[in-house]
Amino acid sequence: MKWRENEIKLLLKYSKEGLSNEEIAKKLNRTKDSIDWKLYKNLKIRKSDIRLPKFNRKQLYNLYYKKKLKLKEIAKMFNCSRTYISRQMEKLKIPRERKRCGR
């Protein structure tokens, strides 16, 4: 059965809302395998990526330098990992402060 454009929009909407693939399958009258295939193979989307926050340089810079928040605190605010925040900072070319090792 071919996917219609409105079904794909609903699939993405339900994924962003955090519904499981089983719940999405029931709502769209499809099989769970069909939902898995469409998300991961065809759309090349990992379900976790849909809910990751998008940052602009100014926003992330202000949180890290102006408000002096740690990566862990920023990650907790946006419900994502420290690694994701760190990679976003690298991508946006925001330098990180490194702690010096004591000898």
DSSP file (Angstrom, degrees, kcal/mol; ACC not computed):
  #  RESIDUE AA STRUCTURE BP1 BP2  ACC     N-H-->O    O-->H-N    N-H-->O    O-->H-N    TCO  KAPPA ALPHA  PHI   PSI    X-CA   Y-CA   Z-CA
    1    1 A M              0   0    0      0, 0.0     2,-0.1     0, 0.0     0, 0.0   0.000 360.0 360.0 360.0 127.9    0.0    0.0    0.0
    2    2 A K        -     0   0    0      1,-0.1     2,-0.4     0, 0.0     0, 0.0  -0.458 360.0-117.2 -78.3 145.3    1.5    3.3   -1.1
    3    3 A W        -     0   0    0     -2,-0.1     2,-0.2     4,-0.0    -1,-0.1  -0.666  24.0-144.1 -84.3 132.3    1.9    6.2    1.5
    4    4 A R     >  -     0   0    0     -2,-0.4     4,-1.8     1,-0.1     3,-0.2  -0.571  23.9-112.4 -90.0 160.4    0.0    9.4    0.8
    5    5 A E  H  > S+     0   0    0      1,-0.2     4,-2.0     2,-0.2     5,-0.2   0.885 116.9  52.0 -61.4 -40.9    1.5   12.7    1.7
    6    6 A N  H  > S+     0   0    0      1,-0.2     4,-2.2     2,-0.2    -1,-0.2   0.838 106.9  54.7 -67.5 -30.7   -1.0   13.4    4.5
    7    7 A E  H  > S+     0   0    0     -3,-0.2     4,-2.5     2,-0.2    -1,-0.2   0.892 107.2  50.0 -66.9 -38.9   -0.1   10.0    6.1
    8    8 A I  H  X S+     0   0    0     -4,-1.8     4,-2.3     2,-0.2    -2,-0.2   0.907 110.2  50.2 -66.1 -40.8    3.5   11.0    6.1
    9    9 A K  H  X S+     0   0    0     -4,-2.0     4,-2.3     2,-0.2    -2,-0.2   0.914 112.3  47.1 -62.1 -43.0    2.7   14.3    7.8
   10   10 A L  H  X S+     0   0    0     -4,-2.2     4,-3.1     2,-0.2     5,-0.3   0.898 109.0  55.2 -65.4 -39.5    0.6   12.5   10.4
   11   11 A L  H  X S+     0   0    0     -4,-2.5     4,-2.0     1,-0.2    -2,-0.2   0.933 111.5  43.4 -58.0 -47.5    3.4   10.0   10.9
   12   12 A L  H  X S+     0   0    0     -4,-2.3     4,-2.3     2,-0.2    -1,-0.2   0.892 113.5  51.9 -66.0 -39.6    5.9   12.8   11.6
   13   13 A K  H  X S+     0   0    0     -4,-2.3     4,-1.7     1,-0.2    -2,-0.2   0.942 111.2  46.1 -62.3 -48.4    3.4   14.6   13.8
   14   14 A Y  H  X>S+     0   0    0     -4,-3.1     5,-2.0     1,-0.2     4,-0.5   0.866 111.1  53.3 -64.1 -35.8    2.7   11.5   15.9
   15   15 A S  H ><5S+     0   0    0     -4,-2.0     3,-1.2    -5,-0.3    -1,-0.2   0.918 107.7  50.2 -64.6 -43.0    6.4   10.8   16.2
   16   16 A K  H 3<5S+     0   0    0     -4,-2.3    -1,-0.2     1,-0.3    -2,-0.2   0.828 105.2  57.9 -64.1 -31.4    7.1   14.3   17.5
   17   17 A E  H 3<5S-     0   0    0     -4,-1.7    -1,-0.3    -5,-0.2    -2,-0.2   0.625 119.6-112.8 -74.2 -11.8    4.3   13.9   20.1
   18   18 A G  T <<5 +     0   0    0     -3,-1.2    -3,-0.2    -4,-0.5    -2,-0.1   0.617  59.6 156.7  93.6  13.4    6.2   10.8   21.4
   19   19 A L      < -     0   0    0     -5,-2.0    -1,-0.2     1,-0.1     2,-0.0  -0.433  43.9-113.5 -70.1 147.1    3.8    8.1   20.4
   20   20 A S     >  -     0   0    0      1,-0.1     4,-2.3    -2,-0.1     5,-0.2  -0.319  26.8-107.7 -73.8 164.2    5.2    4.6   20.1
   21   21 A N  H  > S+     0   0    0      1,-0.2     4,-2.2     2,-0.2     5,-0.1   0.835 120.7  55.2 -63.0 -32.1    5.4    2.9   16.7
   22   22 A E  H  > S+     0   0    0      2,-0.2     4,-1.9     1,-0.2    -1,-0.2   0.920 108.9  46.6 -65.6 -43.5    2.6    0.6   17.8
   23   23 A E  H  > S+     0   0    0      1,-0.2     4,-2.1     2,-0.2    -2,-0.2   0.894 112.6  49.8 -65.9 -39.7    0.3    3.5   18.7
   24   24 A I  H  X S+     0   0    0     -4,-2.3     4,-2.4     1,-0.2    -1,-0.2   0.907 107.7  54.9 -64.0 -41.1    1.1    5.3   15.4
   25   25 A A  H  X>S+     0   0    0     -4,-2.2     5,-2.6     1,-0.2     4,-0.7   0.901 108.4  48.3 -59.7 -42.2    0.3    2.1   13.5
   26   26 A K  H ><5S+     0   0    0     -4,-1.9     3,-0.5     3,-0.2    -1,-0.2   0.916 112.2  48.6 -64.5 -43.1   -3.1    1.8   15.1
   27   27 A K  H 3<5S+     0   0    0     -4,-2.1    -2,-0.2     1,-0.2    -1,-0.2   0.871 118.8  38.6 -66.1 -36.6   -3.9    5.5   14.3
   28   28 A L  H 3<5S-     0   0    0     -4,-2.4    -1,-0.2    -5,-0.2    -2,-0.2   0.430 108.2-121.7 -94.4   0.8   -2.8    5.2   10.7
   29   29 A N  T <<5S+     0   0    0     -4,-0.7     2,-0.3    -3,-0.5    -3,-0.2   0.931  72.6 120.5  57.6  48.2   -4.3    1.7   10.2
   30   30 A R      < -     0   0    0     -5,-2.6    -1,-0.2    -6,-0.2     2,-0.2  -0.788  67.6 -94.3-129.4 171.9   -0.8    0.3    9.2
   31   31 A T     >  -     0   0    0     -2,-0.3     4,-1.8     1,-0.1     5,-0.1  -0.553  30.3-118.7 -86.8 158.5    1.4   -2.4   10.6
   32   32 A K  H  > S+     0   0    0      1,-0.2     4,-2.8     2,-0.2     5,-0.2   0.897 116.4  54.9 -60.9 -40.5    4.2   -1.6   13.1
   33   33 A D  H  > S+     0   0    0      1,-0.2     4,-2.7     2,-0.2    -1,-0.2   0.871 105.2  53.0 -61.9 -36.9    6.7   -2.9   10.6
   34   34 A S  H  > S+     0   0    0      2,-0.2     4,-2.3     1,-0.2    -1,-0.2   0.901 110.2  47.3 -64.3 -41.3    5.4   -0.5    8.0
   35   35 A I  H  X S+     0   0    0     -4,-1.8     4,-2.5     2,-0.2     5,-0.2   0.934 112.7  49.3 -65.1 -47.0    5.8    2.4   10.4
   36   36 A D  H  X>S+     0   0    0     -4,-2.8     4,-2.7     1,-0.2     5,-0.5   0.936 112.3  48.3 -56.0 -48.2    9.4    1.2   11.3
   37   37 A W  I  X>S+     0   0    0     -4,-2.7     5,-1.9     1,-0.2     4,-1.8   0.914 112.0  48.1 -61.4 -45.1   10.3    0.9    7.6
   38   38 A K  I  <>S+     0   0    0     -4,-2.3     5,-2.5     3,-0.2     6,-0.2   0.917 116.9  42.1 -65.6 -43.2    8.9    4.3    6.7
   39   39 A L  I  <5S+     0   0    0     -4,-2.5     6,-2.9     3,-0.2    -2,-0.2   0.953 127.3  26.4 -67.7 -50.5   10.6    6.2    9.5
   40   40 A Y  I  <5S+     0   0    0     -4,-2.7    -3,-0.2    -5,-0.2    -2,-0.2   0.881 131.2  27.8 -89.1 -39.9   14.0    4.5    9.4
   41   41 A K  I  <<S+     0   0    0     -4,-1.8    -3,-0.2    -5,-0.5    -4,-0.1   0.938 128.4  29.9 -89.0 -53.3   14.6    3.3    5.9
   42   42 A N  I   <S+     0   0    0     -5,-1.9    -3,-0.2     1,-0.2    -4,-0.2   0.935 130.7  31.5 -79.9 -48.4   12.6    5.6    3.6
   43   43 A L  S   <S-     0   0    0     -5,-2.5    -1,-0.2    -6,-0.3    -3,-0.1   0.601  95.2-137.4 -85.6 -11.0   12.6    8.9    5.5
   44   44 A K        +     0   0    0     -6,-0.2     2,-0.4     1,-0.2    -4,-0.2   0.902  54.7 140.7  53.9  46.0   16.0    8.2    7.0
   45   45 A I        -     0   0    0     -6,-2.9     2,-0.4    -7,-0.2    -1,-0.2  -0.968  46.9-147.2-120.3 130.4   14.9    9.5   10.4
   46   46 A R    >>  -     0   0    0     -2,-0.4     3,-1.1     1,-0.1     4,-0.9  -0.817  24.0-128.2 -89.7 138.8   15.7    8.0   13.7
   47   47 A K  H >> S+     0   0    0     -2,-0.4     4,-0.7     1,-0.3     3,-0.6   0.856 108.1  55.9 -58.5 -36.2   12.8    8.5   16.1
   48   48 A S  H >4 S+     0   0    0      1,-0.2     3,-0.5     2,-0.2     4,-0.3   0.826 100.2  60.4 -66.3 -29.3   15.1   10.1   18.7
   49   49 A D  H X4 S+     0   0    0     -3,-1.1     3,-0.9     1,-0.2    -1,-0.2   0.787  93.2  65.5 -68.0 -27.2   16.3   12.7   16.2
   50   50 A I  H << S+     0   0    0     -4,-0.9    -1,-0.2    -3,-0.6    -2,-0.2   0.861 105.3  42.5 -64.5 -35.2   12.7   14.1   15.7
   51   51 A R  T << S+     0   0    0     -4,-0.7    -1,-0.2    -3,-0.5    -2,-0.2   0.411  85.6 115.5 -95.3   3.1   12.5   15.3   19.3
   52   52 A L  S <  S-     0   0    0     -3,-0.9    27,-0.1    -4,-0.3    28,-0.1  -0.510  70.3-112.4 -74.6 139.9   16.0   16.8   19.5
   53   53 A P        -     0   0    0      0, 0.0     2,-0.5     0, 0.0    -1,-0.1  -0.332  20.6-134.8 -71.0 152.8   16.0   20.6   20.0
   54   54 A K        -     0   0    0     -2,-0.0     2,-0.3    34,-0.0    34,-0.0  -0.918  24.1-164.2-106.4 133.8   17.4   22.9   17.4
   55   55 A F        -     0   0    0     -2,-0.5     2,-0.3     4,-0.0     3,-0.0  -0.847  13.5-147.7-116.9 151.0   19.7   25.7   18.5
   56   56 A N     >  -     0   0    0     -2,-0.3     4,-2.0     1,-0.1     5,-0.3  -0.789  34.9-108.9-106.2 164.6   20.9   28.9   17.0
   57   57 A R  H  > S+     0   0    0     -2,-0.3     4,-2.6     1,-0.2     5,-0.2   0.900 115.3  50.5 -60.6 -45.0   24.4   30.2   17.9
   58   58 A K  H  > S+     0   0    0      1,-0.2     4,-2.5     2,-0.2    -1,-0.2   0.900 109.6  50.5 -62.4 -43.0   23.2   33.1   20.0
   59   59 A Q  H  > S+     0   0    0      2,-0.2     4,-1.9     1,-0.2    -1,-0.2   0.942 115.3  40.9 -62.1 -49.7   20.9   31.0   22.1
   60   60 A L  H  X S+     0   0    0     -4,-2.0     4,-2.1     1,-0.2     5,-0.2   0.885 113.9  53.7 -69.1 -38.4   23.4   28.4   23.0
   61   61 A Y  H  X>S+     0   0    0     -4,-2.6     4,-3.2    -5,-0.3     5,-0.8   0.923 108.9  49.6 -60.7 -45.3   26.2   30.9   23.5
   62   62 A N  I  X>S+     0   0    0     -4,-2.5     5,-2.5     1,-0.2     4,-0.5   0.894 111.0  48.8 -62.9 -41.0   24.1   32.9   26.0
   63   63 A L  I  <5S+     0   0    0     -4,-1.9     6,-2.2     3,-0.2    -1,-0.2   0.905 119.7  37.6 -64.6 -40.4   23.2   29.8   28.0
   64   64 A Y  I  <5S+     0   0    0     -4,-2.1    -2,-0.2     4,-0.2    -3,-0.2   0.914 132.1  20.4 -81.8 -44.3   26.8   28.6   28.2
   65   65 A Y  I  <5S+     0   0    0     -4,-3.2    -3,-0.2    -5,-0.2    -2,-0.1   0.877 128.6  38.1 -97.1 -42.4   28.7   31.9   28.6
   66   66 A K  I  <<S+     0   0    0     -5,-0.8    -3,-0.2    -4,-0.5    -4,-0.1   0.939 128.9  31.2 -77.6 -47.3   26.2   34.5   29.9
   67   67 A K  S   <S-     0   0    0     -5,-2.5    -1,-0.2     2,-0.1    -4,-0.1   0.556  99.8-136.3 -87.5  -7.8   24.2   32.3   32.3
   68   68 A K        +     0   0    0     -6,-0.3     2,-0.2     1,-0.2    -4,-0.2   0.842  41.7 166.0  57.5  38.1   27.3   30.1   33.0
   69   69 A L        -     0   0    0     -6,-2.2    -1,-0.2     1,-0.1     2,-0.1  -0.597  33.8-123.7 -83.6 146.6   25.4   26.9   32.7
   70   70 A K     >  -     0   0    0     -2,-0.2     4,-2.3     1,-0.1     5,-0.2  -0.438  26.3-108.4 -81.0 162.0   27.2   23.6   32.4
   71   71 A L  H  > S+     0   0    0      1,-0.2     4,-2.8     2,-0.2     5,-0.2   0.890 121.1  55.7 -57.4 -39.4   26.6   21.2   29.5
   72   72 A K  H  > S+     0   0    0      1,-0.2     4,-1.9     2,-0.2    -1,-0.2   0.896 108.4  47.1 -60.9 -41.2   24.8   18.9   31.8
   73   73 A E  H  > S+     0   0    0      2,-0.2     4,-1.9    -3,-0.2    -1,-0.2   0.889 112.7  48.4 -69.7 -40.0   22.4   21.6   33.0
   74   74 A I  H  X S+     0   0    0     -4,-2.3     4,-1.6     2,-0.2    -2,-0.2   0.923 111.2  51.1 -64.8 -43.4   21.7   22.7   29.4
   75   75 A A  H  X>S+     0   0    0     -4,-2.8     5,-2.2     1,-0.2     4,-0.6   0.891 109.2  50.6 -60.8 -40.4   21.1   19.1   28.4
   76   76 A K  H ><5S+     0   0    0     -4,-1.9     3,-0.6     1,-0.2    -1,-0.2   0.885 106.7  55.1 -66.0 -38.2   18.7   18.7   31.3
   77   77 A M  H 3<5S+     0   0    0     -4,-1.9    -1,-0.2     1,-0.2    -2,-0.2   0.872 118.1  34.1 -60.5 -37.8   16.7   21.8   30.3
   78   78 A F  H 3<5S-     0   0    0     -4,-1.6    -1,-0.2    -5,-0.1    -2,-0.2   0.318 108.9-119.9-104.3   6.8   16.2   20.5   26.7
   79   79 A N  T <<5S+     0   0    0     -3,-0.6     2,-0.2    -4,-0.6    -3,-0.2   0.936  75.4 106.7  55.2  53.1   15.9   16.8   27.6
   80   80 A C  S   <S-     0   0    0     -5,-2.2    -1,-0.2    -6,-0.1     2,-0.2  -0.805  71.6 -78.3-143.4-174.7   18.8   15.7   25.5
   81   81 A S     >  -     0   0    0     -2,-0.2     4,-1.7     1,-0.1     5,-0.1  -0.499  27.8-122.3 -93.0 160.4   22.3   14.4   26.1
   82   82 A R  H  > S+     0   0    0      1,-0.2     4,-2.9     2,-0.2     5,-0.2   0.860 114.1  58.3 -63.6 -35.8   25.5   16.4   27.0
   83   83 A T  H  > S+     0   0    0      1,-0.2     4,-2.6     2,-0.2    -1,-0.2   0.907 103.6  51.0 -61.3 -42.2   27.1   14.9   23.9
   84   84 A Y  H  > S+     0   0    0      2,-0.2     4,-2.2     1,-0.2    -1,-0.2   0.922 111.8  47.1 -61.8 -43.8   24.4   16.3   21.7
   85   85 A I  H  X S+     0   0    0     -4,-1.7     4,-2.3     2,-0.2    -2,-0.2   0.923 111.9  50.9 -63.3 -44.4   24.9   19.8   23.3
   86   86 A S  H  X S+     0   0    0     -4,-2.9     4,-2.1     1,-0.2    -2,-0.2   0.914 111.1  47.6 -59.9 -44.3   28.7   19.5   22.8
   87   87 A R  H  X S+     0   0    0     -4,-2.6     4,-2.6     1,-0.2    -1,-0.2   0.866 109.8  52.9 -66.7 -36.1   28.3   18.5   19.2
   88   88 A Q  H  X S+     0   0    0     -4,-2.2     4,-2.3     2,-0.2    -1,-0.2   0.892 108.1  51.4 -65.6 -37.8   25.9   21.4   18.6
   89   89 A M  H  <>S+     0   0    0     -4,-2.3     5,-3.1     2,-0.2     4,-0.2   0.914 111.4  47.1 -64.5 -42.0   28.5   23.8   20.1
   90   90 A E  H ><5S+     0   0    0     -4,-2.1     3,-1.2     3,-0.2    -2,-0.2   0.922 112.1  50.4 -62.4 -44.3   31.2   22.4   17.8
   91   91 A K  H 3<5S+     0   0    0     -4,-2.6    -2,-0.2     1,-0.3    -1,-0.2   0.872 113.8  44.1 -62.6 -38.5   28.8   22.7   14.8
   92   92 A L  T 3<5S-     0   0    0     -4,-2.3    -1,-0.3    -5,-0.2    -2,-0.2   0.358 114.5-118.5 -88.8   5.1   28.0   26.3   15.6
   93   93 A K  T < 5 +     0   0    0     -3,-1.2    -3,-0.2    -4,-0.2    -2,-0.1   0.902  57.7 155.4  58.0  46.7   31.7   27.1   16.3
   94   94 A I      < -     0   0    0     -5,-3.1    -1,-0.2    -6,-0.1    -2,-0.1  -0.919  40.5-131.3-101.6 115.4   31.2   28.0   20.0
   95   95 A P        -     0   0    0      0, 0.0     2,-0.3     0, 0.0    -5,-0.0  -0.385  18.0-138.5 -68.8 143.6   34.4   27.5   21.9
   96   96 A R        -     0   0    0     -2,-0.1     2,-0.4   -10,-0.0   -10,-0.0  -0.785  14.3-118.4-101.4 146.2   34.2   25.5   25.1
   97   97 A E        -     0   0    0     -2,-0.3     2,-0.4     1,-0.0    -1,-0.0  -0.688  29.5-150.7 -79.6 131.0   36.0   26.4   28.3
   98   98 A R        -     0   0    0     -2,-0.4     2,-0.3     0, 0.0    -1,-0.0  -0.861  11.5-126.2-104.8 137.4   38.4   23.6   29.3
   99   99 A K        -     0   0    0     -2,-0.4     2,-0.3     1,-0.1     0, 0.0  -0.616  27.9-123.0 -78.8 139.5   39.3   22.9   32.9
  100  100 A R        -     0   0    0     -2,-0.3     2,-0.4     1,-0.0    -1,-0.1  -0.627  20.6-122.1 -84.1 141.3   43.0   22.9   33.5
  101  101 A C        -     0   0    0     -2,-0.3     2,-0.3     1,-0.0    -1,-0.0  -0.671  23.9-131.7 -82.6 132.7   44.5   19.8   35.1
  102  102 A G              0   0    0     -2,-0.4    -1,-0.0     1,-0.1     0, 0.0  -0.605 360.0 360.0 -83.0 144.7   46.3   20.3   38.3
  103  103 A R              0   0    0     -2,-0.3    -1,-0.1     0, 0.0    -2,-0.0   0.399 360.0 360.0-112.4 360.0   49.8   18.8   38.7
